[in-house]
Amino acid sequence: MREGFFCKIVGLIGVSGLFLQQAVAQDASVLLADREDETQETVLPYYDYDHIPDFTYEEVEKRISEMDTDMPFELNETIFAFIDYFTVRNRDYTRMVLARQEMYFPMFDEVLSRHDMPEDIKYLAIIESGLNPRARSRVGAIGLWQFMPATGKEYQLYINSHVDDRMDPEKSTDAAIRYLKALNRRFNSWELALAAYNCGPGNVNKAIRRSGGKRTFWGIYRYLPRETRSYIPQFQAIMYVLRHADKHNLILEEPAYTVDHEKVTLGTGFTFENLAKHTGLCLEDLELLNPSLLRSEVPEFGKNISLNVPRYQHAYITENMDWLVDSLETTQQRYLASLPEKEEKPLHNITYRVRSGDVLGKIAQRYGVSVNQLKNWNNLYSNTIRIGQVLHIYQDSDTFEKSLASSQQQNSDSDNSAGKMYTVQPGDSLWLISRKLDGVTIDQLKKLNNLNNNQIKPGQKLKIG
């Protein structure tokens, strides 16, 4: 019996050992599988974007001295501070322009070569706009090269409520290069030409005079506007940073590339949406390639406007040009026919002379128009107006009559108010004046005229009702 009992015990231990071996083997296989997964994870490409390599002034100075450029410069503390800014404190901005450079630099290089200009001028667009063709400054400068309206028109950039060529990368680049070329001829120095591009030739001439006739940027540095003093050092810092981005661990995995495109002319008076429906083009591509068309449409103008379309659809569009133009015209005509007819109302041209305390918003509210309408009618590029300036305001008959009635009411109220005034005579006091006027007390006179005491003087005008 004991032998049977011991046999059973030995059998159970054997079976348990078998199960234990299988369990251990299973756990071991799981562990090995986990280790294999871990091994696979560790061999995947990994970039430490947060690692910022150390660098010294001497290292940067040596790299700059070895740069191959038509616009050489010497490193100083100001430029070094901006290099530190772009490589340490604002690395996100630098990565952003690194990603965008392939979209515009090839076109910049072509235009600069055509005008026999230094290739490094292309870096100026980074300082101006961060390579954003729709960039807009607080003072109204727009586009890759930040043209103000007056300068843009001087260099044949068309600007209205439908089209703004300052946002056209090709047209604005050609205009900017021609402008910079003219400034360089004037100052015979690229640094001074760039400074004039930023603050205007007048300010550079003034700085030259105040410096005693010096004609270098650092010679007139202290006499330039504050923004311009940092403008050239930023430009020179970017020249260095984009050449040596890898030295500062500014790694770019996926640069942005522009959509290859060709120009076509399809007439006028159609929307991007309709063109996309008829051709299968991507609406977003059309808007990306044509940023100067502000309303995503080709407006009805006296001249045809060339449209950028993706190259892969260019052949299809040119082969079916007649059918496509006819279809777009038909769609537009049907759309216009579906609109309710509006009765044409005659417009009245009102001239208004700006007075002290006036602002565009106040004038627009008074005449029932918008600030943008005031600016368009009077060719204003900002909200600044001056006393005595004449503004033209256009109103239909209904609005004109309401404004006229309101103006007459204001004049009537002014006349009534003027009739309830009293001029203080010699010997008058508030008590005597209150006795002369039935139902008016001294306290009422003081409240009406914001008086803190009973002192009045001859000739003073008092409201009495």
Secondary structure, DSSP 8 states (H G I E B T S, - for coil): -HHHHHHHHHHHHHHHHHHHHHHHHHHHHHHHHHHHHHHHHHTS----TT------HHHHHHHHHT---SS-----HHHHHHHHIIIIITHHHHHHHHHHHHHHHHHHHHHHHHTT--GGGGGHHHHHHSS-TT-B-TTS-BTTTTB-HHHHHHTT--BSSSBBGGG-HHHHHHHHHHHHHHHHHHHS-HHHHHHHHHH-HHHHHHHHHHTTS--SHHHHGGGS-HHHHHHHHHHHHHHHHHHSGGGGT---SS------EEEE---SSEEHHHHHHHH---HHHHHHH-TTBTTSEE---SS---EEEEGGGHHHHHHTHHHHHHHHHHHHHHHHHHS-------EEEEEEE--TT--HHHHHHHHT--HHHHHHHTT-SSS---TT-EEEEEEEHHHHHHHHHHHHHHHHHHHHHHHTEEE--TT--HHHHHHHSTT--HHHHHHHTT-SSS---TT-EEE--
